[in-house]
Amino acid sequence: MIREYLNQTATLKTTINYNEYGEPVASEKVIPCRFEMKRKLVRDRTGNQVVSEATMYCIEPISPDDRVVYSDKEYAVISVLEVVDLDGNIIYYEVDL
């Protein structure tokens, strides 16, 4: 159902480890998505209110440690919402960047 609307692509940088300096080591994967540039106030994982610059919809699992590259700009993942159907299955993810 949502797959037909995922007509854009972004690069997902999934954090797989940290180096000796505490910097994230990431694996990159191109994923189909729907990207909307809109600002809104959201809460991050620590509960602080921050401004989200964009919202991305995708079917790939994403965590708040990941980063997303879209149109040559890298975004940090602020929050992830799992959208589920009536059976409790995850349909897609709504990601605030």
Biopython code that builds the backbone (N, CA, C, O; Angstrom):
import numpy as np
from Bio.PDB.StructureBuilder import StructureBuilder

atoms = [
    (1, "MET", "N", (0.814, -1.189, 0.000)),
    (1, "MET", "CA", (0.000, 0.000, 0.000)),
    (1, "MET", "C", (0.861, 1.259, 0.000)),
    (1, "MET", "O", (0.674, 2.130, -0.850)),
    (2, "ILE", "N", (1.788, 1.368, 0.924)),
    (2, "ILE", "CA", (2.619, 2.579, 0.985)),
    (2, "ILE", "C", (3.765, 2.530, -0.019)),
    (2, "ILE", "O", (4.321, 3.571, -0.370)),
    (3, "ARG", "N", (4.120, 1.350, -0.482)),
    (3, "ARG", "CA", (5.269, 1.207, -1.386)),
    (3, "ARG", "C", (5.139, 2.057, -2.645)),
    (3, "ARG", "O", (6.147, 2.538, -3.163)),
    (4, "GLU", "N", (3.934, 2.251, -3.143)),
    (4, "GLU", "CA", (3.754, 3.043, -4.366)),
    (4, "GLU", "C", (4.059, 4.519, -4.146)),
    (4, "GLU", "O", (4.309, 5.242, -5.110)),
    (5, "TYR", "N", (4.045, 4.978, -2.903)),
    (5, "TYR", "CA", (4.358, 6.376, -2.601)),
    (5, "TYR", "C", (5.843, 6.598, -2.302)),
    (5, "TYR", "O", (6.292, 7.740, -2.212)),
    (6, "LEU", "N", (6.596, 5.529, -2.150)),
    (6, "LEU", "CA", (8.029, 5.642, -1.853)),
    (6, "LEU", "C", (8.795, 5.799, -3.164)),
    (6, "LEU", "O", (9.510, 4.892, -3.589)),
    (7, "ASN", "N", (8.636, 6.959, -3.798)),
    (7, "ASN", "CA", (9.204, 7.185, -5.127)),
    (7, "ASN", "C", (10.493, 7.997, -5.098)),
    (7, "ASN", "O", (10.934, 8.485, -6.139)),
    (8, "GLN", "N", (11.099, 8.148, -3.939)),
    (8, "GLN", "CA", (12.375, 8.836, -3.804)),
    (8, "GLN", "C", (13.367, 7.868, -3.156)),
    (8, "GLN", "O", (12.978, 6.813, -2.655)),
    (9, "THR", "N", (14.642, 8.234, -3.171)),
    (9, "THR", "CA", (15.645, 7.405, -2.510)),
    (9, "THR", "C", (16.502, 8.262, -1.595)),
    (9, "THR", "O", (16.716, 9.450, -1.835)),
    (10, "ALA", "N", (16.980, 7.628, -0.549)),
    (10, "ALA", "CA", (17.891, 8.265, 0.396)),
    (10, "ALA", "C", (18.923, 7.225, 0.801)),
    (10, "ALA", "O", (18.703, 6.025, 0.642)),
    (11, "THR", "N", (20.044, 7.690, 1.322)),
    (11, "THR", "CA", (21.077, 6.785, 1.813)),
    (11, "THR", "C", (20.961, 6.701, 3.322)),
    (11, "THR", "O", (21.056, 7.709, 4.023)),
    (12, "LEU", "N", (20.755, 5.486, 3.814)),
    (12, "LEU", "CA", (20.649, 5.241, 5.247)),
    (12, "LEU", "C", (22.015, 4.833, 5.770)),
    (12, "LEU", "O", (22.594, 3.847, 5.312)),
    (13, "LYS", "N", (22.529, 5.589, 6.729)),
    (13, "LYS", "CA", (23.801, 5.264, 7.368)),
    (13, "LYS", "C", (23.495, 4.672, 8.742)),
    (13, "LYS", "O", (23.218, 5.394, 9.700)),
    (14, "THR", "N", (23.552, 3.342, 8.815)),
    (14, "THR", "CA", (23.252, 2.631, 10.048)),
    (14, "THR", "C", (24.516, 2.492, 10.876)),
    (14, "THR", "O", (25.537, 2.012, 10.385)),
    (15, "THR", "N", (24.449, 2.910, 12.128)),
    (15, "THR", "CA", (25.597, 2.809, 13.023)),
    (15, "THR", "C", (25.781, 1.355, 13.430)),
    (15, "THR", "O", (24.887, 0.751, 14.023)),
    (16, "ILE", "N", (26.953, 0.791, 13.106)),
    (16, "ILE", "CA", (27.219, -0.600, 13.447)),
    (16, "ILE", "C", (28.238, -0.741, 14.571)),
    (16, "ILE", "O", (28.334, -1.795, 15.201)),
    (17, "ASN", "N", (29.002, 0.329, 14.823)),
    (17, "ASN", "CA", (30.032, 0.272, 15.856)),
    (17, "ASN", "C", (30.532, 1.685, 16.107)),
    (17, "ASN", "O", (30.120, 2.629, 15.433)),
    (18, "TYR", "N", (31.421, 1.822, 17.078)),
    (18, "TYR", "CA", (32.081, 3.098, 17.352)),
    (18, "TYR", "C", (33.584, 2.872, 17.349)),
    (18, "TYR", "O", (34.064, 1.851, 17.842)),
    (19, "ASN", "N", (34.334, 3.832, 16.789)),
    (19, "ASN", "CA", (35.790, 3.690, 16.767)),
    (19, "ASN", "C", (36.381, 4.109, 18.108)),
    (19, "ASN", "O", (35.645, 4.433, 19.040)),
    (20, "GLU", "N", (37.700, 4.103, 18.205)),
    (20, "GLU", "CA", (38.373, 4.399, 19.474)),
    (20, "GLU", "C", (38.187, 5.845, 19.930)),
    (20, "GLU", "O", (38.461, 6.171, 21.086)),
    (21, "TYR", "N", (37.722, 6.715, 19.029)),
    (21, "TYR", "CA", (37.482, 8.121, 19.382)),
    (21, "TYR", "C", (36.011, 8.394, 19.704)),
    (21, "TYR", "O", (35.627, 9.538, 19.943)),
    (22, "GLY", "N", (35.197, 7.344, 19.710)),
    (22, "GLY", "CA", (33.782, 7.495, 20.008)),
    (22, "GLY", "C", (32.936, 7.929, 18.827)),
    (22, "GLY", "O", (31.754, 8.235, 18.986)),
    (23, "GLU", "N", (33.537, 7.959, 17.638)),
    (23, "GLU", "CA", (32.802, 8.344, 16.435)),
    (23, "GLU", "C", (32.099, 7.117, 15.856)),
    (23, "GLU", "O", (32.650, 6.017, 15.894)),
    (24, "PRO", "N", (30.890, 7.292, 15.322)),
    (24, "PRO", "CA", (30.167, 6.135, 14.786)),
    (24, "PRO", "C", (30.773, 5.610, 13.488)),
    (24, "PRO", "O", (31.206, 6.381, 12.632)),
    (25, "VAL", "N", (30.797, 4.292, 13.360)),
    (25, "VAL", "CA", (31.189, 3.616, 12.128)),
    (25, "VAL", "C", (29.891, 3.110, 11.508)),
    (25, "VAL", "O", (29.143, 2.370, 12.148)),
    (26, "ALA", "N", (29.621, 3.508, 10.260)),
    (26, "ALA", "CA", (28.316, 3.225, 9.666)),
    (26, "ALA", "C", (28.422, 2.392, 8.402)),
    (26, "ALA", "O", (29.418, 2.442, 7.680)),
    (27, "SER", "N", (27.365, 1.621, 8.154)),
    (27, "SER", "CA", (27.216, 0.957, 6.859)),
    (27, "SER", "C", (26.147, 1.727, 6.092)),
    (27, "SER", "O", (25.164, 2.184, 6.676)),
    (28, "GLU", "N", (26.340, 1.870, 4.785)),
    (28, "GLU", "CA", (25.435, 2.675, 3.968)),
    (28, "GLU", "C", (24.573, 1.784, 3.086)),
    (28, "GLU", "O", (25.026, 0.766, 2.564)),
    (29, "LYS", "N", (23.309, 2.198, 2.933)),
    (29, "LYS", "CA", (22.367, 1.451, 2.109)),
    (29, "LYS", "C", (21.384, 2.438, 1.488)),
    (29, "LYS", "O", (20.845, 3.298, 2.186)),
    (30, "VAL", "N", (21.149, 2.323, 0.195)),
    (30, "VAL", "CA", (20.170, 3.172, -0.485)),
    (30, "VAL", "C", (18.790, 2.548, -0.284)),
    (30, "VAL", "O", (18.580, 1.370, -0.570)),
    (31, "ILE", "N", (17.842, 3.367, 0.220)),
    (31, "ILE", "CA", (16.503, 2.861, 0.523)),
    (31, "ILE", "C", (15.442, 3.697, -0.201)),
    (31, "ILE", "O", (15.644, 4.890, -0.427)),
    (32, "PRO", "N", (14.315, 3.077, -0.565)),
    (32, "PRO", "CA", (13.200, 3.855, -1.106)),
    (32, "PRO", "C", (12.497, 4.583, 0.034)),
    (32, "PRO", "O", (12.368, 4.047, 1.134)),
    (33, "CYS", "N", (12.047, 5.800, -0.231)),
    (33, "CYS", "CA", (11.421, 6.589, 0.832)),
    (33, "CYS", "C", (10.516, 7.654, 0.236)),
    (33, "CYS", "O", (10.459, 7.844, -0.979)),
    (34, "ARG", "N", (9.824, 8.331, 1.111)),
    (34, "ARG", "CA", (9.058, 9.544, 0.773)),
    (34, "ARG", "C", (9.584, 10.622, 1.697)),
    (34, "ARG", "O", (9.512, 10.481, 2.917)),
    (35, "PHE", "N", (10.105, 11.682, 1.140)),
    (35, "PHE", "CA", (10.772, 12.734, 1.901)),
    (35, "PHE", "C", (9.950, 14.010, 1.811)),
    (35, "PHE", "O", (9.616, 14.452, 0.712)),
    (36, "GLU", "N", (9.620, 14.607, 2.951)),
    (36, "GLU", "CA", (8.861, 15.854, 2.991)),
    (36, "GLU", "C", (9.626, 16.874, 3.816)),
    (36, "GLU", "O", (9.945, 16.638, 4.981)),
    (37, "MET", "N", (9.912, 17.998, 3.202)),
    (37, "MET", "CA", (10.599, 19.082, 3.904)),
    (37, "MET", "C", (9.553, 19.921, 4.636)),
    (37, "MET", "O", (8.846, 20.718, 4.020)),
    (38, "LYS", "N", (9.460, 19.739, 5.937)),
    (38, "LYS", "CA", (8.541, 20.546, 6.736)),
    (38, "LYS", "C", (9.070, 20.618, 8.160)),
    (38, "LYS", "O", (9.508, 19.618, 8.730)),
    (39, "ARG", "N", (9.022, 21.799, 8.714)),
    (39, "ARG", "CA", (9.514, 22.000, 10.073)),
    (39, "ARG", "C", (8.389, 21.767, 11.069)),
    (39, "ARG", "O", (7.246, 22.171, 10.859)),
    (40, "LYS", "N", (8.756, 21.094, 12.171)),
    (40, "LYS", "CA", (7.807, 20.917, 13.262)),
    (40, "LYS", "C", (8.579, 20.640, 14.542)),
    (40, "LYS", "O", (9.729, 20.203, 14.503)),
    (41, "LEU", "N", (7.939, 20.897, 15.671)),
    (41, "LEU", "CA", (8.553, 20.624, 16.964)),
    (41, "LEU", "C", (8.287, 19.176, 17.343)),
    (41, "LEU", "O", (7.148, 18.711, 17.301)),
    (42, "VAL", "N", (9.356, 18.461, 17.715)),
    (42, "VAL", "CA", (9.238, 17.065, 18.148)),
    (42, "VAL", "C", (10.105, 16.874, 19.387)),
    (42, "VAL", "O", (10.941, 17.719, 19.711)),
    (43, "ARG", "N", (9.899, 15.773, 20.062)),
    (43, "ARG", "CA", (10.732, 15.433, 21.218)),
    (43, "ARG", "C", (11.750, 14.379, 20.801)),
    (43, "ARG", "O", (11.417, 13.412, 20.117)),
    (44, "ASP", "N", (13.001, 14.582, 21.224)),
    (44, "ASP", "CA", (14.033, 13.591, 20.923)),
    (44, "ASP", "C", (13.968, 12.470, 21.954)),
    (44, "ASP", "O", (13.073, 12.458, 22.798)),
    (45, "ARG", "N", (14.900, 11.535, 21.895)),
    (45, "ARG", "CA", (14.832, 10.365, 22.782)),
    (45, "ARG", "C", (15.091, 10.686, 24.240)),
    (45, "ARG", "O", (14.802, 9.865, 25.111)),
    (46, "THR", "N", (15.639, 11.880, 24.531)),
    (46, "THR", "CA", (15.844, 12.277, 25.929)),
    (46, "THR", "C", (14.708, 13.148, 26.448)),
    (46, "THR", "O", (14.709, 13.536, 27.616)),
    (47, "GLY", "N", (13.728, 13.463, 25.581)),
    (47, "GLY", "CA", (12.578, 14.247, 25.997)),
    (47, "GLY", "C", (12.682, 15.729, 25.727)),
    (47, "GLY", "O", (11.748, 16.475, 26.022)),
    (48, "ASN", "N", (13.800, 16.178, 25.172)),
    (48, "ASN", "CA", (13.957, 17.594, 24.848)),
    (48, "ASN", "C", (13.178, 17.934, 23.582)),
    (48, "ASN", "O", (13.096, 17.129, 22.655)),
    (49, "GLN", "N", (12.611, 19.132, 23.555)),
    (49, "GLN", "CA", (11.869, 19.585, 22.386)),
    (49, "GLN", "C", (12.843, 20.216, 21.391)),
    (49, "GLN", "O", (13.556, 21.163, 21.723)),
    (50, "VAL", "N", (12.866, 19.680, 20.159)),
    (50, "VAL", "CA", (13.769, 20.165, 19.117)),
    (50, "VAL", "C", (12.981, 20.376, 17.827)),
    (50, "VAL", "O", (11.857, 19.894, 17.689)),
    (51, "VAL", "N", (13.582, 21.102, 16.885)),
    (51, "VAL", "CA", (12.937, 21.361, 15.597)),
    (51, "VAL", "C", (13.363, 20.291, 14.595)),
    (51, "VAL", "O", (14.554, 20.077, 14.369)),
    (52, "SER", "N", (12.392, 19.635, 14.009)),
    (52, "SER", "CA", (12.633, 18.677, 12.938)),
    (52, "SER", "C", (12.549, 19.425, 11.613)),
    (52, "SER", "O", (11.591, 20.160, 11.375)),
    (53, "GLU", "N", (13.542, 19.242, 10.753)),
    (53, "GLU", "CA", (13.585, 19.927, 9.458)),
    (53, "GLU", "C", (12.824, 19.166, 8.374)),
    (53, "GLU", "O", (12.360, 19.763, 7.402)),
    (54, "ALA", "N", (12.694, 17.846, 8.539)),
    (54, "ALA", "CA", (12.067, 17.028, 7.501)),
    (54, "ALA", "C", (11.443, 15.785, 8.124)),
    (54, "ALA", "O", (11.786, 15.385, 9.236)),
    (55, "THR", "N", (10.515, 15.183, 7.375)),
    (55, "THR", "CA", (9.912, 13.914, 7.762)),
    (55, "THR", "C", (10.111, 12.940, 6.613)),
    (55, "THR", "O", (9.879, 13.273, 5.451)),
    (56, "MET", "N", (10.548, 11.725, 6.956)),
    (56, "MET", "CA", (10.772, 10.693, 5.953)),
    (56, "MET", "C", (9.901, 9.488, 6.289)),
    (56, "MET", "O", (9.782, 9.104, 7.452)),
    (57, "TYR", "N", (9.297, 8.898, 5.267)),
    (57, "TYR", "CA", (8.500, 7.686, 5.416)),
    (57, "TYR", "C", (9.230, 6.574, 4.678)),
    (57, "TYR", "O", (9.641, 6.751, 3.531)),
    (58, "CYS", "N", (9.393, 5.424, 5.335)),
    (58, "CYS", "CA", (10.118, 4.314, 4.709)),
    (58, "CYS", "C", (9.664, 2.995, 5.316)),
    (58, "CYS", "O", (8.929, 2.974, 6.303)),
    (59, "ILE", "N", (10.110, 1.892, 4.715)),
    (59, "ILE", "CA", (9.784, 0.568, 5.230)),
    (59, "ILE", "C", (11.003, -0.113, 5.854)),
    (59, "ILE", "O", (10.886, -1.218, 6.383)),
    (60, "GLU", "N", (12.159, 0.528, 5.799)),
    (60, "GLU", "CA", (13.379, -0.005, 6.413)),
    (60, "GLU", "C", (13.403, 0.347, 7.901)),
    (60, "GLU", "O", (13.091, 1.481, 8.263)),
    (61, "PRO", "N", (13.764, -0.596, 8.768)),
    (61, "PRO", "CA", (13.896, -0.265, 10.194)),
    (61, "PRO", "C", (15.005, 0.764, 10.411)),
    (61, "PRO", "O", (16.093, 0.643, 9.848)),
    (62, "ILE", "N", (14.721, 1.774, 11.227)),
    (62, "ILE", "CA", (15.661, 2.864, 11.500)),
    (62, "ILE", "C", (15.703, 3.099, 12.996)),
    (62, "ILE", "O", (14.686, 2.980, 13.680)),
    (63, "SER", "N", (16.891, 3.437, 13.511)),
    (63, "SER", "CA", (17.029, 3.758, 14.936)),
    (63, "SER", "C", (17.502, 5.202, 15.089)),
    (63, "SER", "O", (18.018, 5.782, 14.134)),
    (64, "PRO", "N", (17.336, 5.792, 16.273)),
    (64, "PRO", "CA", (17.763, 7.181, 16.488)),
    (64, "PRO", "C", (19.272, 7.414, 16.358)),
    (64, "PRO", "O", (19.698, 8.567, 16.281)),
    (65, "ASP", "N", (20.086, 6.367, 16.332)),
    (65, "ASP", "CA", (21.533, 6.528, 16.144)),
    (65, "ASP", "C", (21.912, 6.663, 14.672)),
    (65, "ASP", "O", (23.051, 7.009, 14.359)),
    (66, "ASP", "N", (20.974, 6.393, 13.767)),
    (66, "ASP", "CA", (21.269, 6.399, 12.337)),
    (66, "ASP", "C", (21.266, 7.811, 11.768)),
    (66, "ASP", "O", (20.812, 8.762, 12.406)),
    (67, "ARG", "N", (21.788, 7.919, 10.545)),
    (67, "ARG", "CA", (21.799, 9.190, 9.818)),
    (67, "ARG", "C", (21.256, 8.921, 8.419)),
    (67, "ARG", "O", (21.357, 7.808, 7.903)),
    (68, "VAL", "N", (20.679, 9.959, 7.813)),
    (68, "VAL", "CA", (20.077, 9.836, 6.490)),
    (68, "VAL", "C", (20.657, 10.921, 5.593)),
    (68, "VAL", "O", (20.743, 12.083, 5.992)),
    (69, "VAL", "N", (21.058, 10.537, 4.371)),
    (69, "VAL", "CA", (21.548, 11.499, 3.387)),
    (69, "VAL", "C", (20.504, 11.595, 2.280)),
    (69, "VAL", "O", (20.140, 10.597, 1.657)),
    (70, "TYR", "N", (20.028, 12.826, 2.050)),
    (70, "TYR", "CA", (19.052, 13.086, 0.997)),
    (70, "TYR", "C", (19.438, 14.385, 0.306)),
    (70, "TYR", "O", (19.660, 15.397, 0.970)),
    (71, "SER", "N", (19.519, 14.368, -0.999)),
    (71, "SER", "CA", (19.915, 15.544, -1.800)),
    (71, "SER", "C", (21.225, 16.148, -1.301)),
    (71, "SER", "O", (21.337, 17.363, -1.137)),
    (72, "ASP", "N", (22.198, 15.299, -1.064)),
    (72, "ASP", "CA", (23.549, 15.691, -0.637)),
    (72, "ASP", "C", (23.590, 16.377, 0.724)),
    (72, "ASP", "O", (24.583, 17.030, 1.045)),
    (73, "LYS", "N", (22.551, 16.250, 1.524)),
    (73, "LYS", "CA", (22.543, 16.807, 2.875)),
    (73, "LYS", "C", (22.315, 15.677, 3.868)),
    (73, "LYS", "O", (21.432, 14.840, 3.680)),
    (74, "GLU", "N", (23.121, 15.661, 4.929)),
    (74, "GLU", "CA", (23.017, 14.607, 5.930)),
    (74, "GLU", "C", (22.165, 15.078, 7.102)),
    (74, "GLU", "O", (22.363, 16.170, 7.634)),
    (75, "TYR", "N", (21.215, 14.234, 7.493)),
    (75, "TYR", "CA", (20.296, 14.531, 8.586)),
    (75, "TYR", "C", (20.482, 13.513, 9.706)),
    (75, "TYR", "O", (20.718, 12.332, 9.449)),
    (76, "ALA", "N", (20.375, 13.976, 10.942)),
    (76, "ALA", "CA", (20.380, 13.079, 12.098)),
    (76, "ALA", "C", (18.944, 12.657, 12.381)),
    (76, "ALA", "O", (18.020, 13.463, 12.267)),
    (77, "VAL", "N", (18.760, 11.402, 12.746)),
    (77, "VAL", "CA", (17.430, 10.904, 13.090)),
    (77, "VAL", "C", (17.089, 11.391, 14.495)),
    (77, "VAL", "O", (17.824, 11.121, 15.445)),
    (78, "ILE", "N", (15.971, 12.111, 14.624)),
    (78, "ILE", "CA", (15.543, 12.631, 15.921)),
    (78, "ILE", "C", (14.613, 11.641, 16.608)),
    (78, "ILE", "O", (14.806, 11.305, 17.776)),
    (79, "SER", "N", (13.604, 11.177, 15.877)),
    (79, "SER", "CA", (12.664, 10.214, 16.454)),
    (79, "SER", "C", (12.113, 9.317, 15.356)),
    (79, "SER", "O", (12.091, 9.683, 14.181)),
    (80, "VAL", "N", (11.666, 8.128, 15.770)),
    (80, "VAL", "CA", (11.116, 7.150, 14.838)),
    (80, "VAL", "C", (9.781, 6.661, 15.384)),
    (80, "VAL", "O", (9.687, 6.259, 16.544)),
    (81, "LEU", "N", (8.756, 6.696, 14.549)),
    (81, "LEU", "CA", (7.431, 6.209, 14.917)),
    (81, "LEU", "C", (7.108, 5.001, 14.051)),
    (81, "LEU", "O", (7.168, 5.078, 12.824)),
    (82, "GLU", "N", (6.765, 3.882, 14.688)),
    (82, "GLU", "CA", (6.351, 2.691, 13.956)),
    (82, "GLU", "C", (4.847, 2.773, 13.717)),
    (82, "GLU", "O", (4.075, 2.856, 14.671)),
    (83, "VAL", "N", (4.429, 2.750, 12.471)),
    (83, "VAL", "CA", (3.008, 2.761, 12.129)),
    (83, "VAL", "C", (2.596, 1.311, 11.900)),
    (83, "VAL", "O", (3.163, 0.625, 11.050)),
    (84, "VAL", "N", (1.599, 0.846, 12.669)),
    (84, "VAL", "CA", (1.197, -0.565, 12.626)),
    (84, "VAL", "C", (-0.230, -0.708, 12.100)),
    (84, "VAL", "O", (-1.030, 0.226, 12.153)),
    (85, "ASP", "N", (-0.525, -1.917, 11.586)),
    (85, "ASP", "CA", (-1.887, -2.207, 11.147)),
    (85, "ASP", "C", (-2.688, -2.785, 12.312)),
    (85, "ASP", "O", (-2.197, -2.823, 13.440)),
    (86, "LEU", "N", (-3.905, -3.231, 12.052)),
    (86, "LEU", "CA", (-4.773, -3.737, 13.118)),
    (86, "LEU", "C", (-4.272, -5.036, 13.735)),
    (86, "LEU", "O", (-4.661, -5.377, 14.853)),
    (87, "ASP", "N", (-3.419, -5.763, 13.028)),
    (87, "ASP", "CA", (-2.849, -6.999, 13.554)),
    (87, "ASP", "C", (-1.574, -6.762, 14.347)),
    (87, "ASP", "O", (-1.014, -7.702, 14.911)),
    (88, "GLY", "N", (-1.107, -5.521, 14.399)),
    (88, "GLY", "CA", (0.113, -5.204, 15.126)),
    (88, "GLY", "C", (1.370, -5.308, 14.291)),
    (88, "GLY", "O", (2.470, -5.174, 14.827)),
    (89, "ASN", "N", (1.243, -5.542, 12.996)),
    (89, "ASN", "CA", (2.401, -5.621, 12.103)),
    (89, "ASN", "C", (2.831, -4.221, 11.692)),
    (89, "ASN", "O", (1.993, -3.357, 11.435)),
    (90, "ILE", "N", (4.132, -4.002, 11.630)),
    (90, "ILE", "CA", (4.649, -2.699, 11.221)),
    (90, "ILE", "C", (4.446, -2.529, 9.720)),
    (90, "ILE", "O", (4.889, -3.357, 8.924)),
    (91, "ILE", "N", (3.767, -1.436, 9.341)),
    (91, "ILE", "CA", (3.523, -1.141, 7.930)),
    (91, "ILE", "C", (4.654, -0.288, 7.377)),
    (91, "ILE", "O", (5.209, -0.582, 6.318)),
    (92, "TYR", "N", (4.993, 0.787, 8.115)),
    (92, "TYR", "CA", (6.078, 1.670, 7.707)),
    (92, "TYR", "C", (6.561, 2.457, 8.911)),
    (92, "TYR", "O", (5.989, 2.375, 9.998)),
    (93, "TYR", "N", (7.625, 3.222, 8.697)),
    (93, "TYR", "CA", (8.216, 4.049, 9.746)),
    (93, "TYR", "C", (8.092, 5.514, 9.356)),
    (93, "TYR", "O", (8.323, 5.882, 8.205)),
    (94, "GLU", "N", (7.725, 6.346, 10.324)),
    (94, "GLU", "CA", (7.713, 7.799, 10.144)),
    (94, "GLU", "C", (8.898, 8.345, 10.925)),
    (94, "GLU", "O", (8.956, 8.218, 12.148)),
    (95, "VAL", "N", (9.846, 8.954, 10.214)),
    (95, "VAL", "CA", (11.120, 9.355, 10.801)),
    (95, "VAL", "C", (11.237, 10.876, 10.782)),
    (95, "VAL", "O", (11.143, 11.497, 9.724)),
    (96, "ASP", "N", (11.443, 11.470, 11.952)),
    (96, "ASP", "CA", (11.677, 12.912, 12.039)),
    (96, "ASP", "C", (13.171, 13.166, 11.980)),
    (96, "ASP", "O", (13.943, 12.564, 12.728)),
    (97, "LEU", "N", (13.581, 14.070, 11.077)),
    (97, "LEU", "CA", (14.998, 14.367, 10.856)),
    (97, "LEU", "C", (15.289, 15.818, 11.174)),
    (97, "LEU", "O", (16.431, 16.260, 11.049)),
]
sb = StructureBuilder()
sb.init_structure("model")
sb.init_model(0)
sb.init_chain("A")
sb.init_seg("    ")
for serial, (resi, resn, name, xyz) in enumerate(atoms, 1):
    if name == "N":
        sb.init_residue(resn, " ", resi, " ")
    sb.init_atom(name, np.array(xyz, "f"), 0.0, 1.0, " ", f" {name:<3s}", serial, name[0])
structure = sb.get_structure()
